[in-house]
Amino acid sequence: MSQTMKPATAAKKLGVYLEATPAEFQEGMVSRTELNALQADPPQWLSDLRQNGPHPRPVVAAKLGVSVSGLARGGVTEPLTTQQIDALKEERPEWLERERATQAEVRNEAVRLKAKKAEQAEKAAQAANG
């Protein structure tokens, strides 16, 4: 028996907004084999959705370089099309610039903590071998 998933799970794994998918996709279960086939050889509807949207919030956030929480703080709660995302990138509203800066700080802190942890592990290894 093949493992199946709900359409919402499959849409999330495909990076598309469920409500924008064809009715037959929304109404049926998706097997792991079907999901793999969709990823390997996307039908036109999937290619179009990935290119033009509407995109789910995690994809919108990634395309804008902010967190999903940052989108909400910026008042973006609905899926956006690629055209809407590009317009926001051009407009560069204050909230977007602020959230991008916050996201950059989060990334820099993660890198710093990873380096610190690696340094501590190296010291511990030297002490154990020392």
C-alpha positions as CSV (number, residue, x, y, z in Angstrom):
1,M,0.0,0.0,0.0
2,S,1.4,3.4,-1.0
3,Q,1.6,6.1,1.6
4,T,-0.9,9.0,0.9
5,M,-1.2,12.5,2.1
6,K,-3.9,15.1,2.2
7,P,-3.9,17.7,-0.6
8,A,-2.9,20.4,1.9
9,T,0.2,18.5,2.8
10,A,1.1,17.8,-0.8
11,A,0.6,21.5,-1.7
12,K,2.9,22.5,1.1
13,K,5.6,20.1,-0.1
14,L,5.1,21.4,-3.6
15,G,5.4,25.0,-2.4
16,V,2.0,26.1,-3.9
17,Y,-1.2,27.6,-2.5
18,L,-3.8,24.9,-2.2
19,E,-6.8,27.0,-3.1
20,A,-5.1,27.8,-6.4
21,T,-4.6,24.2,-7.4
22,P,-7.1,22.4,-9.7
23,A,-10.2,21.0,-8.1
24,E,-9.2,17.3,-8.7
25,F,-5.9,18.0,-6.8
26,Q,-7.8,19.6,-3.9
27,E,-10.4,16.8,-3.6
28,G,-8.2,13.7,-3.7
29,M,-5.5,12.1,-1.6
30,V,-2.0,12.3,-3.1
31,S,0.3,9.3,-2.9
32,R,4.1,9.6,-2.4
33,T,4.5,8.2,-5.9
34,E,2.2,10.9,-7.4
35,L,4.0,13.6,-5.4
36,N,7.4,12.5,-6.7
37,A,6.0,12.5,-10.2
38,L,4.6,16.0,-9.8
39,Q,8.0,17.2,-8.5
40,A,10.0,15.4,-11.3
41,D,7.8,16.4,-14.2
42,P,5.5,19.3,-13.1
43,P,2.3,19.6,-15.1
44,Q,1.5,23.0,-16.7
45,W,-0.8,24.1,-13.8
46,L,2.0,23.4,-11.2
47,S,4.7,25.2,-13.3
48,D,2.3,28.2,-13.7
49,L,1.5,28.3,-10.0
50,R,5.2,28.2,-9.0
51,Q,6.1,30.9,-11.5
52,N,3.2,33.3,-11.1
53,G,1.4,32.4,-7.8
54,P,-0.6,33.1,-5.9
55,H,2.1,31.9,-3.5
56,P,1.6,30.6,0.1
57,R,3.0,32.8,2.8
58,P,6.2,30.8,3.4
59,V,7.1,31.2,-0.3
60,V,6.1,35.0,-0.2
61,A,8.3,35.4,2.9
62,A,11.2,33.7,1.3
63,K,10.9,35.7,-1.9
64,L,10.8,38.9,0.1
65,G,13.7,37.9,2.4
66,V,11.6,38.1,5.6
67,S,10.0,35.7,8.1
68,V,6.4,34.7,8.0
69,S,5.9,36.6,11.2
70,G,7.4,39.6,9.5
71,L,4.9,39.4,6.8
72,A,2.1,39.4,9.4
73,R,3.7,42.4,11.1
74,G,3.7,44.1,7.7
75,G,0.0,43.4,7.2
76,V,0.5,40.8,4.5
77,T,-1.9,38.0,5.5
78,E,-3.1,36.8,2.0
79,P,-1.2,34.9,-0.7
80,L,0.5,37.1,-3.2
81,T,1.3,36.7,-6.9
82,T,4.8,37.0,-8.3
83,Q,3.7,40.4,-9.7
84,Q,2.6,41.6,-6.3
85,I,5.8,40.4,-4.7
86,D,7.9,42.2,-7.4
87,A,5.9,45.4,-6.8
88,L,6.7,45.2,-3.1
89,K,10.4,44.7,-3.9
90,E,10.3,47.9,-6.0
91,E,8.2,50.0,-3.6
92,R,10.4,48.9,-0.6
93,P,7.9,49.9,2.0
94,E,9.3,50.8,5.5
95,W,8.0,47.6,7.1
96,L,9.7,45.4,4.4
97,E,13.1,47.1,4.9
98,R,12.7,46.8,8.7
99,E,11.8,43.1,8.5
100,R,14.7,42.4,6.1
101,A,17.1,44.0,8.5
102,T,15.6,41.9,11.3
103,Q,15.9,38.8,9.2
104,A,19.6,39.6,8.4
105,E,20.3,40.1,12.2
106,V,18.7,36.7,12.9
107,R,20.8,35.0,10.2
108,N,24.0,36.7,11.5
109,E,23.3,35.7,15.0
110,A,22.7,32.1,13.9
111,V,26.1,32.1,12.1
112,R,27.8,33.5,15.2
113,L,26.3,30.9,17.5
114,K,27.2,28.1,15.1
115,A,30.8,29.3,15.0
116,K,31.0,29.7,18.8
117,K,29.6,26.2,19.2
118,A,32.2,24.8,16.8
119,E,35.0,26.6,18.6
120,Q,33.8,25.2,21.9
121,A,33.7,21.7,20.5
122,E,37.2,22.1,19.1
123,K,38.5,23.2,22.5
124,A,36.7,20.3,24.2
125,A,38.3,17.9,21.7
126,Q,41.7,19.3,22.2
127,A,41.3,19.1,26.0
128,A,40.2,15.5,25.7
129,N,43.2,14.6,23.5
130,G,45.6,16.9,25.3
